[in-house]
Amino acid sequence: MSEQHIDNDFAGLTAVITGAASGIGLATAQLLHARGATVIGLDLNEGELATFAHWIHCDVSSQDSVTAAFEAVAKKSSVIDVLINNAAIGSTGTVESESEENWVKVFNINVFGLARVSKAALPLLRKSKFPAIVNTCSIAAVAGIPNRAIYAASKGAVRTLTFSMACDLIKDRIRVNCVNPGTADTPWVQRLLSQADDPSAERARLEARQPWGRLVSANEVASSIAYLASPRQGSTTATEISVDGGMLNLRVPK
């Protein structure tokens, strides 16, 4: 198969991406567009999407907003071939320090929001010849990370929800997979670093935590998402890909 064919494996397909205006979502939107997809980005803000994609305002924490967003999606496309559930928020704290309100807030976006969007997308996904869903999960779903109690719990839910969805939707030939990024160099992580007493020292600590010795790039995660979403991977479902610099499986001597 020629390189040109590989680079255009999304030609003629429509991809809907949540949290598409920045970080991993933006990198994924740009990559799928470059590989031929018509991209519809769902986000609170337009960001850079206007230059290459269709932007639709969507707050995944609100059922009314998700419903309105997919009404708008249906006006732009009669089919969804790829759904990327990427919208999420983080939280820093332990079970002891986190508030009840924050548990509800994070789960409402990271887990319930994913479910809302997936449910709304399914009627259009079922019209596709190559339907695929990819959920952005996290290393925090499979390894203990300090001070990330709520975030880790929500991403653990995303991971198991991915497998449950893959099982439930296999009858419709809708593939469902997820990626587990390590600490990525995204605007969210940059905001966390800016709040640290010593941002440079905190960044060095995060880089050292990953055996590869640096933060994961948004483009690296986007590449794995594209692999899982590609119609060329027709037998890949209920699969997770770690993009974590070896953090999960390596114990490199210091």
Rosetta blueprint (number, residue, H / E / L):
1 M L
2 S L
3 E H
4 Q H
5 H H
6 I H
7 D H
8 N L
9 D L
10 F L
11 A L
12 G L
13 L L
14 T E
15 A E
16 V E
17 I E
18 T E
19 G L
20 A L
21 A L
22 S L
23 G H
24 I H
25 G H
26 L H
27 A H
28 T H
29 A H
30 Q H
31 L H
32 L H
33 H H
34 A H
35 R L
36 G L
37 A L
38 T E
39 V E
40 I E
41 G E
42 L E
43 D E
44 L L
45 N L
46 E L
47 G L
48 E L
49 L H
50 A H
51 T H
52 F L
53 A L
54 H E
55 W E
56 I E
57 H E
58 C L
59 D L
60 V L
61 S L
62 S L
63 Q H
64 D H
65 S H
66 V H
67 T H
68 A H
69 A H
70 F H
71 E H
72 A H
73 V H
74 A H
75 K H
76 K H
77 S L
78 S L
79 V L
80 I L
81 D L
82 V E
83 L E
84 I E
85 N E
86 N L
87 A L
88 A L
89 I L
90 G L
91 S L
92 T L
93 G E
94 T L
95 V L
96 E L
97 S L
98 E L
99 S L
100 E H
101 E H
102 N H
103 W H
104 V H
105 K H
106 V H
107 F H
108 N H
109 I H
110 N H
111 V H
112 F H
113 G H
114 L H
115 A H
116 R H
117 V H
118 S H
119 K H
120 A H
121 A H
122 L H
123 P H
124 L H
125 L H
126 R L
127 K L
128 S L
129 K L
130 F L
131 P L
132 A E
133 I E
134 V E
135 N E
136 T E
137 C L
138 S L
139 I H
140 A H
141 A H
142 V L
143 A L
144 G L
145 I L
146 P L
147 N L
148 R E
149 A H
150 I H
151 Y H
152 A H
153 A H
154 S H
155 K H
156 G H
157 A H
158 V H
159 R H
160 T H
161 L H
162 T H
163 F H
164 S H
165 M H
166 A H
167 C H
168 D H
169 L H
170 I H
171 K H
172 D H
173 R L
174 I L
175 R E
176 V E
177 N E
178 C E
179 V E
180 N E
181 P E
182 G L
183 T L
184 A E
185 D L
186 T L
187 P H
188 W H
189 V H
190 Q H
191 R H
192 L H
193 L H
194 S H
195 Q L
196 A L
197 D L
198 D L
199 P H
200 S H
201 A H
202 E H
203 R H
204 A H
205 R H
206 L H
207 E H
208 A H
209 R H
210 Q L
211 P L
212 W L
213 G L
214 R L
215 L L
216 V E
217 S L
218 A H
219 N H
220 E H
221 V H
222 A H
223 S H
224 S H
225 I H
226 A H
227 Y H
228 L H
229 A H
230 S L
231 P L
232 R L
233 Q L
234 G L
235 S L
236 T L
237 T L
238 A L
239 T L
240 E E
241 I E
242 S E
243 V E
244 D L
245 G L
246 G L
247 M L
248 L L
249 N L
250 L L
251 R L
252 V L
253 P L
254 K L
